[in-house]
Amino acid sequence: MMEDGKRVIRGDPAYVRAACEASLKRLDIDCIDLYYAHRIDTRVPIEVTMGELKKLVEEGKIKYVGLSEASASTIRRAHAVHPLTAVQKEWSLWSRDLENEIVPTCRELGIGIVPYSPLGRGFFSSGANLMQNLSEGDSRKNFPRFQAENLEKNKLVFERVNEVAARKGCTPPQLALAWVHHQGDDVCPIPGTTKIENLNQNIGALSVKLTPEEMAELESYASADAVAGERHVHMATTWIYAETPPLSSWKPE
């Protein structure tokens, strides 16, 4: 939310409830199927945030609860209060920082994984040429990986992925999306799609089959060393910094 012109993350019970009620009103529905805490309020114990979400489930206002950009320990603490159905994280060929801790934690607890930006915020659609087609206010212009000094190196990643796509008889975005699909049956990517032709192309990614050798080849082209720049413009709001205070520290107003 915005406070005094600044973006503020809030996970206190009053705001969680108010936000949910406002969503129900805007959508004109009685129950939301899957409701996310989209970022983690590091000032509030996650048990407090989840406690209010649990109440909303019990009241029939939401069915399932998800978290976005939560650390492994935060996921565990939240899940102990009320079962999490989904955890949303950025995951693509060139954004793989969740694989060491987050993915194993979700699989241990039986939580679905929902990768956002599986096409690298559009990078795997057209590579460096993407920048030429962005509108004036497009936030991607501020992202580190799209800055000129990083784009020069990163365009090599796209060129190599493009070569593999040509060999496979598919498009680069289909190949990049297929790589995410191949991570497991518990993975449900959500590419941002505004055009029917792109939707149809994304559906076509389901037909692209990759061998373990091809998966490894793609990963070698988009390794951490091969990609320049941070994945997010606001890294401070990502799972890396998503620890919350202990429950014992909470003093309700």
N, C-alpha and C positions, 0 to 999 in steps of 0.2 A: 504494500500500500504506500501512498504518498503522504508524508507529513512535512509541512513547511518547505515544500518543494524538493524534499529528499525522499528517496526510496527507503522504506523501513520494512524489515521482516518482523512479523508478529506471530507468536504462537501461544499467547496467553488465552485462557479459557473464554473470556468475554469477546475477544476478537474472533476466535475460531468459530464460536456460535454465531456471531453477527455476520461473518462472511458466508457461512453456510446458509443462513436464513435469507440473505440477500441473493445468493445464487438460486435458491429455490423459487424466490419471487420472480427473478428475471427470467428463469426458464419456464415458469408457470407449471411446475410439477410438484408432487408431494414427496418424492424420494429421488436422491441421486445415486446411481449405481456404484460408481467408484469416485471417491472424494480424496484428493491429494492435499497434504501439507506440502506446498510446492517448493518451499525453501525452509531451512531449519533456523528457528530463532535461538541463537546461542546464549540468550539471556534467560531462557526459560527451560527448566528440566524437561526433557522429552516426555517423561511420564505424565507431566501436567498437560501438555498438548494432547497426548494420546488419550488421557482420561476424559477430556471433553469430547474428543472424536468418538470414543466408546459410548458416551452418553447419547450422542446423536444417532449412533447405530441402534441403541436400545430404544430410542424414541421413534425409530422407523424413518428418520430423515435421510439417512445414507445407508447403503447396503455394505459396502466394502471400503477399506481404508488403505491409502497408499502414501508413501513418502517420496520426495524427490531430492536428489543431491544430499543424501544422508550418509554419514560414515558407518562403518561396520558396527562399531560399538553402539551407536545411536539406533541402528536398525534392531540390534539385539534387545536393547532396553525398551524400545517401542513395542516390539513384538511380544514382550513379556506382559505388557499391559493389555493389549488387544491384538489378535492376529493381523498381520499385514498381508494384504493380497498382492500388492505390486510395489516395486521400487523403480522409480524412473531415474535414468542416468543417461548422460551423453555417451554414446558408444558407436564407434564407426572404425573403419580401417585406420584412421589417423588419430583417434581418441580412445585409447585403450587403458587409461589409468585405473579403471575399475576392476580389471581382471584379477589382480592379485588378492584383494581383500573382499570387495563387494560381491562379486559373482559367487565365490565359494560360500560366503555367509548366507546369501539368499537361497542357494541350493540346499544348504544344510537345514534351513528353516522352512523350506517349501514355499518360498515367495517368488512370484513371477517377476521377470525383469523386462522393463519397458524402455528400450533405447530411444532417446530423442536425438535428432540431428544425425540419423544413420548415414546420410549422404554428405557428411562433413559440411553442413550448412550450405549445401548446393555445390560445394567444390568438386565433387565427383560427377557432377552433371556436365560441367564445361571447363573445369580447370581454371587457370588464371584469367580466361576470357570472361568469367563470371563478373569480374569487377566492372567491366565495360557496360553491363546491363543493369547495374544496381541503381535504384532511384536515389535521389538526393538524401532522403532521410533514412535510408536502409542502415540498420545498426551494424551490419556486417562490415561496413567500411571502417569501423573502429576495432574490429577483432584483430588481435596480434598476428594471426596466421595469414591475414589478407593484406598486411602492410607490405609495401614494396620490397623492403629489405628481406622479408621472409618469403614473399610470394615467388621470388626468383628461384629459391631452392625448392619450395613446395610444388612448383609446377612440374618438376621432374617426377614427383610421385604420381601425379595425374597421367603423365606421358607413359609411365610404365604400366599403370593400371589400364590405360587405353589399349596398350599393346596386347595385354592378356585378354581384354574384352573382344578385340578383333579376332583373336585366335579362337575364342569360345563362341563367336557368332552372336554376341549380345552387345548392349551398350555399356559404357562405363558405369552409369548409375545403377543399372541392373546388376552388374557384377559386384559393386560395392554393397548393394542391398542384399544380394544373395550371400555374401560373406557374413553379414549379420544374421541372416536367417539360419545359416549353418551352425550358429553357436549353440543351438539346442531348442527343444520343443517348448521350453519354459521362457523363450525370448520372443517378444512381440514388438518389433520396431514400429515407430510412428513417424514416417517421413512427412514433412510439411508439404502438402500438395494443394495447389490452387487451380490447376488446369486438368481437364479431363484427359488430355493426351499424356500428361505425366502420370496420372493415376493408372491409366492402362499400361504404361511402361513399367510402373512399379509392380503391378500385378504380374507382368511378364517375368519379373525376377524370381518368382516362385518356380519357374521351369528351368532355371539355371542350376545345374548340379556341379558341385566342386569336389574334387578329390582332396584328401589330406595334403598331398603334395602341392596342389594348386593353392590351397589355403595358406600353406607355409610360404609359398612363393609371394603371394600378395602381402603377407605380413612382413616379409623381408623388405619389400619395396616401401612400406609405410611404417617402418620401425621408428622408435623414439629418436634415434640418431638422424633419421632421414627427414623428419618433420621439424620445421623451424617455427618457433612462437608458441605461446600458451594457447590452449584450446578455447578459453573463455575470456571475455573482456572483464568479467567480474569474478576472478578466481577466488576471492574471499568468501563468496557465497556458495562455493562448491563443497562437495563432501569432504574434501581435504581439511576444511576448517569448520566442520559441522558438529563438533563436540558440544554438549550442553552441560550445565552445572548439575551436581548431584541433587536428587530429590530433596534431601535433607536441608538444602539451602533455600528452598522455596518458602516464601512468606506471603500468603495471599493477602490482597488488600481488603 
